[in-house]
């Protein structure tokens, strides 16, 4: 079984305001389900030099102008992604349970509840340290990861794939095709969004689907890059089931079954 960690900091509960849906309760809901199932480690904020690898000075100044709470929490979220990526390179996959999310933040612009692109900060740091040479980014969120694509569009070392699908079948088939064709990489980075959930905005995936997706990604990582992968939380706004969905995803990534599933293996789509 591949070990698995959660990266979490109480600073992610800072009550700054961007919208009613992107709220500290999202992190509380997920952390409550995860804290007794997987080891939890605490990150440090990202350093400014890490942020400046992918964001312009003007954009960083814009985030600073949003207020101290936003700026410091955004640095902490980017630091959580960095910590998760470093754990993955060391042989322990991890989920960074971070807030704010990041995949809409690009080189010059931030929007969509995102300030710094957490996943991109982490990947850029690994590339700068020459810890990896080829990275696959899978964005599983309902919304297009335009910021991540913008940052890496001219970088031959990083392939960014946004998984799309208007139905459960087309979404899962799209992911399956990408994973089947995956070769010659050193690391998989996951923008883990859960707003594709059947009771969330996307309305297409069930809780068991997240477990199956996690297992499929884990198996692909074991096949192509010695099990090196990490995930960073993006969207997911249906609070009653968000924790269950994140837990199911992490169980799949870790190769574990739910306590309530008995001998049931994570079901794959068919």
JOPE-V986900 format. One record per backbone hydrogen bond with DSSP energy under -1.0 kcal/mol. CO is the residue of the C=O (numbers start at 1). NH is the residue of the N-H. Records with the same first field share a line. If there is no record, write none. Layout:
CO = NH ; NH
//
This chain:
5 = 95
6 = 41
7 = 97
9 = 12
10 = 13
11 = 14
14 = 16
21 = 23
23 = 26
24 = 28
25 = 29
26 = 30
27 = 31
28 = 32
30 = 34
31 = 35
34 = 37 ; 38
39 = 6
41 = 8
47 = 50 ; 51
48 = 52
51 = 54 ; 55
56 = 60
57 = 61
58 = 62
59 = 63
60 = 64
61 = 65
63 = 66
64 = 67
67 = 71
68 = 72
69 = 73
70 = 74
71 = 75
72 = 76
73 = 77
74 = 78
75 = 46 ; 79
76 = 80
77 = 81
78 = 82
79 = 83
80 = 84
81 = 85
82 = 86
83 = 87
84 = 88
85 = 89
86 = 90
87 = 92
88 = 91
93 = 5
94 = 231
95 = 7
96 = 98 ; 233
102 = 105
103 = 147 ; 148
107 = 56
109 = 106
111 = 114
116 = 118
117 = 121
118 = 122
119 = 123
120 = 124
121 = 125
122 = 126
123 = 127
124 = 128
125 = 129
126 = 131
127 = 130
134 = 186
135 = 159
136 = 189
137 = 161
138 = 191
139 = 163
144 = 146
145 = 149
146 = 150
147 = 151
148 = 152
152 = 155
155 = 158
157 = 135
159 = 137
161 = 139
167 = 171
168 = 172
169 = 173
170 = 174
171 = 175
172 = 176
173 = 177
174 = 178
175 = 179
176 = 180
177 = 181
179 = 182
187 = 136
188 = 230
189 = 138
190 = 192 ; 232
191 = 140 ; 193
192 = 234
194 = 197
195 = 202
196 = 204 ; 205
197 = 200 ; 203
205 = 198
206 = 210
207 = 211
208 = 212
209 = 213
210 = 214
211 = 215
212 = 216
213 = 217
214 = 218
215 = 219
216 = 220
217 = 221
218 = 222
219 = 223
220 = 224
221 = 225 ; 227
225 = 228
228 = 188
230 = 190
231 = 96
232 = 192
235 = 194
237 = 239
238 = 241 ; 242
241 = 245
242 = 246
243 = 247
244 = 248
245 = 249
246 = 250
247 = 251
248 = 252
249 = 253
250 = 254
251 = 256
258 = 261
261 = 264
//
